[in-house]
Amino acid sequence: MKNILLHPKHKRKIAEDFGVSKQTVDMRLSYVFNSYNAKRIKRIAKILLISEAEKIEEESVINRNKRNYVQIQL
């Protein structure tokens, strides 16, 4: 089953912006409805998720594997 997972703070923000309840936002993100507003809510959720992902800094991670150190680039 399709579902867009979103942090509750973002769900509250979307609910405030659209003037609907958090439950309505949950239902729209769970693809229960596919109305015009549901599509807009899903689009906003995608934008919020992308903006959160862009905050993550890429850095090297050292993975320890049996005394051998391998550098992994994320």
C-alpha positions as CSV (number, residue, x, y, z in Angstrom):
1,M,0.0,0.0,0.0
2,K,1.3,3.4,-0.9
3,N,2.1,5.8,1.9
4,I,4.2,8.9,2.2
5,L,6.0,9.0,5.6
6,L,6.4,12.6,6.9
7,H,7.4,14.0,10.2
8,P,4.5,15.2,12.4
9,K,5.8,18.8,12.4
10,H,5.5,18.9,8.6
11,K,2.0,17.3,8.8
12,R,0.9,20.0,11.2
13,K,2.3,22.7,9.0
14,I,0.5,21.3,5.9
15,A,-2.7,21.0,7.9
16,E,-2.5,24.6,9.0
17,D,-1.7,25.8,5.5
18,F,-4.6,24.0,3.9
19,G,-7.0,24.6,6.8
20,V,-7.7,20.9,7.4
21,S,-7.1,18.4,10.2
22,K,-3.9,16.3,10.7
23,Q,-6.1,13.3,10.0
24,T,-7.1,14.7,6.6
25,V,-3.4,15.1,5.8
26,D,-2.6,11.6,6.9
27,M,-5.4,10.2,4.7
28,R,-4.1,12.2,1.7
29,L,-0.6,11.0,2.3
30,S,-1.9,7.4,2.4
31,Y,-3.5,7.8,-1.0
32,V,-7.0,7.2,0.4
33,F,-8.1,10.2,-1.8
34,N,-6.7,11.5,-5.0
35,S,-8.5,14.8,-5.3
36,Y,-6.9,18.0,-6.5
37,N,-6.1,19.0,-2.9
38,A,-4.7,15.5,-2.2
39,K,-2.3,15.9,-5.1
40,R,-1.3,19.4,-3.8
41,I,-0.7,18.0,-0.3
42,K,1.5,15.1,-1.7
43,R,3.5,17.6,-3.8
44,I,4.1,19.8,-0.8
45,A,5.2,16.7,1.2
46,K,7.6,15.8,-1.5
47,I,9.1,19.3,-1.5
48,L,9.5,19.2,2.3
49,L,11.2,15.8,2.2
50,I,13.6,17.0,-0.5
51,S,14.4,20.1,1.5
52,E,15.1,17.9,4.6
53,A,17.3,15.6,2.6
54,E,19.3,18.5,1.2
55,K,20.3,19.4,4.8
56,I,22.3,16.2,5.1
57,E,26.0,16.8,4.5
58,E,27.8,14.2,2.5
59,E,30.9,12.9,4.3
60,S,33.3,10.0,4.1
61,V,32.5,7.1,6.4
62,I,35.1,4.5,7.4
63,N,33.7,1.0,7.5
64,R,35.6,-1.5,9.6
65,N,35.7,-4.9,8.0
66,K,38.0,-7.5,9.6
67,R,40.9,-5.1,10.3
68,N,40.7,-3.6,6.8
69,Y,39.5,-0.1,6.6
70,V,37.6,0.8,3.5
71,Q,36.6,4.4,2.8
72,I,33.0,4.7,1.6
73,Q,31.7,7.8,-0.1
74,L,28.0,8.4,0.5
